[in-house]
Amino acid sequence: MQIAILGRQPEIGLAELRAVYGHAELVLPQVALVKTEKTLDIDRLGGTRKTARVIATKEMKPADVIKALGLPAEGKITLGVSVCGVKATAKTANVLGMNLKKELVRAGRSVRLLPSKEAEVSDAASLHNRLGAVPAKKELIYVYSEGRQFLAELTGVQNLNAYAARDQERPKRDARVGMLPPKLAQVLVNLAVGSDMGAGKVVLDPFCGTGVVLQEVVLMGMQAYGTDLEPRMIEYSKVNLEWLGGAGRRTGASGTRLEVGDATKHKWKTPISAVASEIYLGQPFSTVPSEEKLGDVKHVTGQILRGFLKNIGGQIEAGTVLALACPAWRRADGSFSRLPLDFLANLGYTVVDGEPCSTLLYYREKQIVARDIIVLRKV
């Protein structure tokens, strides 16, 4: 069993884990238990902040915890302690840490215990101190859920610096076409591809823009196929993918295909293994639009979504999964207005793991235009 500490919107991270690893359940609002023999790959998961392997499901004495960690026989030890759930306080974390430190000092070991003002060691501190990355640097995560508890050892922490570099350092960016976060692009790819990755997989982004989704496909070692209505966007994607390959990262950019094409009319080359994309979000808004204006924007974006799904439906095989970020708009009462999806069955699609109302919303506080993530399967 393994533990995943989820990001700001845990329902999205949970859906991603289930797509990639199969079984995952929430034991706390932001903590998932994943039953898999595979090691959770933190570099692949956009919706997970930390990963850890479970070493106990009951209370353990400090000496037993230390034994379970498999620490090196010599050298200084760096230790961090995080607590999640009903006992999640900085005081609890520090007490647990001090008990472990005392046991190690009693055994003649030199220990540095990371002080914390919060119940959980911050992601930045875990990353900076290389916790979980080297044998002598460990982070223990205590999870207290109703009637259940888990003790886990950190195995990975999300590298926010790497995501920021992919987002901010790429040479071609254009705020007018939206700024899809690389982490969300990664989630879309995972929802579309699931556990079935491989160099032969071709992932299509029919609204590729500046190539954010394509970057994540390439970094996963798959073949990226991007099309866009604007020739300028295709050129931007090409430059960004060349930059990605030139930055010394492991990529499969040689298998990338880029074409100018209207997603409602284009004829793509086959095969297409999966589709991951952010469709046209419509015009940006800094304030809540009127219902009349909202109706106009929904009509335009809805027609594009429907036209695209109708067009590609005859070009992909049954069972092909499409993970799409569609627009949704905040109303004055704080709720969101989504695109109607009642036409999906008529076009030969079914929603994966639920009804259309179970879609996932990605947004930030006070953001007017959200991203409504829908996952479809061609029947």
C-alpha positions as CSV (number, residue, x, y, z in Angstrom):
1,M,0.0,0.0,0.0
2,Q,1.1,3.5,-0.7
3,I,0.0,7.0,0.3
4,A,-0.6,10.0,-1.9
5,I,-0.9,13.5,-0.5
6,L,-3.1,15.3,-3.0
7,G,-2.9,18.8,-4.3
8,R,-5.2,21.8,-4.0
9,Q,-8.2,20.1,-5.7
10,P,-8.0,16.5,-4.4
11,E,-10.9,15.2,-6.5
12,I,-8.7,15.7,-9.6
13,G,-5.7,14.0,-8.1
14,L,-7.8,11.1,-7.0
15,A,-9.3,10.7,-10.5
16,E,-5.7,10.7,-11.9
17,L,-4.5,8.1,-9.5
18,R,-7.4,5.8,-10.3
19,A,-6.8,6.2,-14.0
20,V,-3.1,5.4,-13.7
21,Y,-3.0,2.9,-10.8
22,G,-6.5,1.5,-10.6
23,H,-7.6,1.4,-7.0
24,A,-7.3,4.5,-4.9
25,E,-9.5,5.7,-2.0
26,L,-9.7,8.8,0.1
27,V,-8.8,8.2,3.8
28,L,-8.7,11.9,4.5
29,P,-9.9,14.9,2.3
30,Q,-6.4,15.3,0.8
31,V,-4.9,11.8,1.5
32,A,-5.4,8.8,-0.8
33,L,-4.5,5.2,-0.1
34,V,-3.4,3.4,-3.3
35,K,-3.2,-0.3,-3.4
36,T,-0.7,-1.2,-6.1
37,E,2.5,-3.1,-6.4
38,K,4.0,-0.4,-8.5
39,T,5.9,2.5,-7.0
40,L,3.9,5.7,-7.4
41,D,5.8,7.9,-9.8
42,I,5.7,11.4,-8.4
43,D,7.2,12.9,-11.6
44,R,4.3,11.6,-13.6
45,L,1.4,12.8,-11.2
46,G,0.3,16.3,-11.7
47,G,-2.4,16.1,-8.9
48,T,-0.2,14.6,-6.2
49,R,2.1,16.5,-3.9
50,K,3.9,13.7,-2.1
51,T,4.1,9.9,-2.3
52,A,5.0,7.5,0.5
53,R,5.1,3.7,1.1
54,V,3.1,2.4,4.1
55,I,5.3,0.7,6.6
56,A,2.7,0.2,9.4
57,T,-1.1,0.3,9.9
58,K,-1.0,0.5,13.7
59,E,0.9,2.4,16.4
60,M,4.6,1.5,16.6
61,K,7.3,2.1,19.2
62,P,10.0,4.5,18.1
63,A,12.6,1.6,18.0
64,D,10.3,-0.4,15.7
65,V,9.8,2.6,13.4
66,I,13.5,3.1,13.1
67,K,14.1,-0.5,12.3
68,A,11.4,-0.4,9.6
69,L,13.1,2.6,7.9
70,G,16.2,0.6,7.1
71,L,18.6,3.5,7.9
72,P,22.3,3.2,6.9
73,A,24.5,1.9,9.6
74,E,26.7,5.0,9.7
75,G,26.6,8.7,9.1
76,K,24.3,11.6,10.1
77,I,20.6,11.2,9.7
78,T,18.1,14.0,8.7
79,L,14.6,13.4,9.8
80,G,11.3,15.1,9.1
81,V,7.9,14.2,10.5
82,S,4.5,15.1,9.1
83,V,1.0,14.4,10.6
84,C,-2.3,14.3,8.7
85,G,-5.8,13.9,10.1
86,V,-7.3,14.3,13.5
87,K,-4.0,14.7,15.3
88,A,-2.5,17.0,12.7
89,T,-0.8,19.7,14.8
90,A,2.7,21.0,14.8
91,K,3.0,19.9,18.5
92,T,2.1,16.3,17.6
93,A,4.6,16.3,14.8
94,N,7.4,17.7,17.0
95,V,6.7,15.2,19.8
96,L,6.8,12.2,17.5
97,G,10.0,13.6,15.9
98,M,11.6,14.1,19.3
99,N,10.8,10.6,20.4
100,L,12.4,9.2,17.3
101,K,15.4,11.4,17.7
102,K,15.9,10.3,21.3
103,E,15.9,6.7,20.3
104,L,18.4,7.3,17.6
105,V,20.7,9.3,19.8
106,R,20.5,6.6,22.4
107,A,21.8,4.2,19.7
108,G,24.7,6.5,19.2
109,R,23.5,8.2,16.0
110,S,23.8,11.8,15.0
111,V,20.4,13.2,14.0
112,R,19.1,16.4,12.6
113,L,15.4,16.8,13.2
114,L,13.7,19.3,10.9
115,P,11.8,21.8,13.0
116,S,8.3,22.6,11.8
117,K,5.7,25.3,12.6
118,E,3.1,23.2,10.8
119,A,1.8,19.7,11.1
120,E,3.3,18.8,7.8
121,V,6.8,19.3,6.5
122,S,6.4,21.7,3.5
123,D,6.9,20.5,0.0
124,A,9.7,23.0,-0.4
125,A,11.5,21.8,2.8
126,S,11.1,18.1,1.8
127,L,12.6,18.9,-1.7
128,H,15.4,21.1,-0.4
129,N,16.5,18.6,2.2
130,R,16.2,15.7,-0.3
131,L,14.0,13.8,2.1
132,G,13.2,10.4,0.6
133,A,15.8,10.9,-2.1
134,V,18.8,9.5,-0.2
135,P,19.0,6.6,2.4
136,A,20.0,8.9,5.3
137,K,17.3,11.5,4.8
138,K,13.8,10.4,5.7
139,E,10.4,11.9,6.2
140,L,7.8,9.9,8.1
141,I,4.1,10.6,7.4
142,Y,1.6,9.7,10.2
143,V,-2.0,9.5,8.8
144,Y,-4.8,9.4,11.4
145,S,-8.2,8.7,9.8
146,E,-11.5,7.6,11.5
147,G,-10.6,4.3,13.1
148,R,-7.6,3.8,10.8
149,Q,-4.0,4.9,10.9
150,F,-1.0,4.6,8.6
151,L,2.6,5.2,9.0
152,A,4.4,5.8,5.7
153,E,7.9,6.7,4.5
154,L,8.2,9.5,1.9
155,T,9.2,8.2,-1.5
156,G,8.7,11.4,-3.6
157,V,7.8,15.1,-3.5
158,Q,6.5,17.1,-6.4
159,N,9.2,19.2,-8.0
160,L,7.6,22.6,-8.3
161,N,10.8,24.1,-9.7
162,A,10.6,21.7,-12.7
163,Y,7.0,22.6,-13.4
164,A,7.8,26.3,-13.2
165,A,10.7,25.9,-15.6
166,R,8.5,24.1,-18.2
167,D,5.9,26.8,-17.8
168,Q,7.9,30.1,-17.6
169,E,11.2,29.3,-19.4
170,R,9.8,27.9,-22.6
171,P,10.5,30.5,-25.4
172,K,7.0,30.8,-26.8
173,R,4.1,31.8,-24.6
174,D,0.8,33.5,-25.4
175,A,-1.6,34.7,-22.7
176,R,-4.3,35.3,-25.3
177,V,-4.8,31.6,-25.8
178,G,-4.8,30.8,-22.1
179,M,-2.1,29.6,-19.9
180,L,-2.7,25.9,-19.3
181,P,-0.6,24.8,-16.2
182,P,1.8,22.0,-17.0
183,K,0.5,20.1,-13.9
184,L,-3.0,20.1,-15.3
185,A,-1.7,19.2,-18.8
186,Q,0.0,16.2,-17.1
187,V,-3.3,15.2,-15.4
188,L,-5.2,15.3,-18.8
189,V,-2.6,13.0,-20.4
190,N,-2.8,10.6,-17.5
191,L,-6.6,10.6,-17.6
192,A,-6.5,9.8,-21.3
193,V,-3.7,7.2,-21.3
194,G,-4.2,5.6,-17.9
195,S,-1.7,2.9,-17.1
196,D,-1.1,1.9,-20.7
197,M,2.0,4.0,-21.5
198,G,4.6,3.1,-24.0
199,A,6.8,4.6,-26.8
200,G,4.3,3.4,-29.4
201,K,1.4,5.4,-28.0
202,V,0.3,8.4,-30.0
203,V,-1.5,11.1,-28.0
204,L,-3.4,13.8,-29.9
205,D,-4.0,17.3,-28.9
206,P,-6.3,18.8,-31.5
207,F,-6.2,22.3,-29.9
208,C,-2.5,22.3,-29.1
209,G,-1.8,26.0,-28.8
210,T,1.7,26.6,-27.6
211,G,2.3,22.9,-26.9
212,V,1.8,22.5,-23.2
213,V,0.1,19.1,-23.4
214,L,2.5,18.0,-26.1
215,Q,5.4,18.7,-23.8
216,E,4.0,16.4,-21.1
217,V,3.3,13.6,-23.7
218,V,6.9,13.8,-24.8
219,L,8.3,13.8,-21.3
220,M,6.4,10.6,-20.6
221,G,8.2,9.0,-23.6
222,M,5.1,8.8,-25.9
223,Q,4.5,10.3,-29.4
224,A,2.9,13.7,-29.4
225,Y,0.5,14.7,-32.3
226,G,-0.6,18.3,-32.2
227,T,-2.9,20.3,-34.5
228,D,-4.2,23.8,-34.2
229,L,-6.3,26.2,-36.4
230,E,-3.6,28.9,-36.2
231,P,-0.3,28.4,-38.1
232,R,1.4,30.7,-35.4
233,M,0.5,28.2,-32.7
234,I,2.0,25.3,-34.6
235,E,5.2,27.3,-35.0
236,Y,5.1,28.1,-31.2
237,S,4.7,24.4,-30.4
238,K,7.5,23.5,-32.7
239,V,9.9,26.0,-31.0
240,N,8.8,24.9,-27.5
241,L,9.3,21.2,-28.2
242,E,12.7,21.9,-29.7
243,W,13.6,23.8,-26.6
244,L,12.4,21.0,-24.4
245,G,14.6,18.5,-26.3
246,G,17.6,20.8,-26.1
247,A,17.3,21.2,-22.4
248,G,18.8,17.8,-21.8
249,R,15.5,16.2,-20.8
250,R,14.6,12.7,-21.8
251,T,12.1,13.2,-24.7
252,G,10.7,11.4,-27.6
253,A,10.4,14.6,-29.6
254,S,11.6,12.9,-32.8
255,G,8.2,11.2,-33.0
256,T,6.2,14.4,-32.7
257,R,3.8,15.4,-35.5
258,L,2.5,19.0,-35.9
259,E,-0.1,20.1,-38.4
260,V,-2.3,23.1,-39.0
261,G,-5.9,22.1,-38.9
262,D,-9.5,23.0,-37.8
263,A,-10.5,20.5,-35.2
264,T,-14.0,20.4,-36.5
265,K,-12.9,19.4,-40.0
266,H,-9.4,18.1,-39.9
267,K,-8.5,14.6,-41.0
268,W,-5.8,13.2,-38.7
269,K,-3.3,10.5,-39.4
270,T,-3.9,7.2,-37.7
271,P,-3.4,5.5,-35.3
272,I,-4.5,7.7,-32.4
273,S,-4.1,6.0,-29.1
274,A,-5.7,8.7,-26.9
275,V,-6.7,12.4,-26.9
276,A,-5.8,15.0,-24.3
277,S,-6.6,18.6,-24.9
278,E,-7.9,21.9,-23.6
279,I,-10.5,23.0,-26.1
280,Y,-11.3,26.6,-26.9
281,L,-12.3,28.4,-23.7
282,G,-13.9,31.4,-25.3
283,Q,-13.1,35.0,-24.4
284,P,-11.5,35.8,-21.0
285,F,-13.6,37.6,-18.3
286,S,-12.4,39.7,-15.4
287,T,-15.9,40.0,-14.0
288,V,-19.0,37.7,-14.0
289,P,-20.7,37.9,-17.4
290,S,-24.4,38.6,-17.8
291,E,-26.6,35.7,-18.5
292,E,-27.1,37.0,-22.0
293,K,-23.4,37.2,-22.7
294,L,-22.8,33.9,-21.1
295,G,-25.4,32.3,-23.4
296,D,-23.6,33.7,-26.4
297,V,-20.2,32.4,-25.3
298,K,-21.6,29.0,-24.3
299,H,-23.2,28.7,-27.8
300,V,-19.9,29.4,-29.6
301,T,-17.7,27.1,-27.4
302,G,-20.4,24.4,-27.3
303,Q,-20.6,24.3,-31.1
304,I,-16.8,23.9,-31.3
305,L,-16.8,21.0,-28.8
306,R,-19.7,19.3,-30.5
307,G,-18.2,19.8,-34.0
308,F,-14.9,18.4,-32.9
309,L,-16.4,15.3,-31.2
310,K,-18.5,14.7,-34.3
311,N,-15.5,15.0,-36.6
312,I,-13.1,12.8,-34.7
313,G,-15.7,10.2,-33.8
314,G,-15.3,8.5,-37.2
315,Q,-11.5,8.6,-37.0
316,I,-10.8,6.9,-33.7
317,E,-11.3,3.3,-32.7
318,A,-13.9,2.2,-30.1
319,G,-12.5,2.3,-26.6
320,T,-10.3,5.4,-27.3
321,V,-10.3,7.8,-24.3
322,L,-10.5,11.5,-24.6
323,A,-9.6,13.8,-21.6
324,L,-10.8,17.3,-22.4
325,A,-10.6,20.6,-20.4
326,C,-13.7,22.5,-21.4
327,P,-14.8,26.0,-20.2
328,A,-17.1,26.6,-17.3
329,W,-18.1,30.1,-16.0
330,R,-18.6,31.4,-12.5
331,R,-22.0,32.9,-11.8
332,A,-22.7,35.7,-9.4
333,D,-23.8,33.2,-6.7
334,G,-20.4,31.4,-6.9
335,S,-21.7,28.4,-8.8
336,F,-20.4,27.4,-12.2
337,S,-22.3,27.2,-15.5
338,R,-21.1,24.3,-17.6
339,L,-21.5,23.3,-21.3
340,P,-24.4,21.0,-21.9
341,L,-23.3,17.4,-22.6
342,D,-26.6,15.8,-23.5
343,F,-25.5,15.2,-27.0
344,L,-22.7,12.8,-26.1
345,A,-24.6,9.5,-26.5
346,N,-25.9,10.5,-29.9
347,L,-22.3,11.0,-31.1
348,G,-21.2,7.7,-29.7
349,Y,-19.5,8.7,-26.5
350,T,-19.9,7.6,-22.9
351,V,-18.5,9.4,-19.8
352,V,-15.8,7.4,-18.1
353,D,-16.7,6.5,-14.4
354,G,-19.9,8.4,-14.1
355,E,-22.5,10.7,-15.6
356,P,-21.8,14.2,-17.1
357,C,-22.6,15.8,-13.8
358,S,-19.6,14.1,-12.2
359,T,-17.1,16.2,-14.2
360,L,-14.1,17.8,-12.5
361,L,-13.7,21.5,-12.1
362,Y,-10.2,23.1,-12.1
363,Y,-10.1,26.8,-11.0
364,R,-8.5,29.2,-8.7
365,E,-10.2,31.5,-6.2
366,K,-12.2,34.3,-7.9
367,Q,-11.3,32.9,-11.4
368,I,-14.2,33.5,-13.7
369,V,-13.5,31.0,-16.4
370,A,-12.8,27.5,-15.0
371,R,-11.7,24.3,-16.7
372,D,-14.3,21.6,-16.6
373,I,-12.5,18.2,-17.1
374,I,-14.5,15.6,-18.9
375,V,-13.2,12.1,-19.7
376,L,-15.0,10.3,-22.6
377,R,-14.7,6.9,-24.2
378,K,-15.6,6.3,-27.8
379,V,-18.2,3.5,-27.9
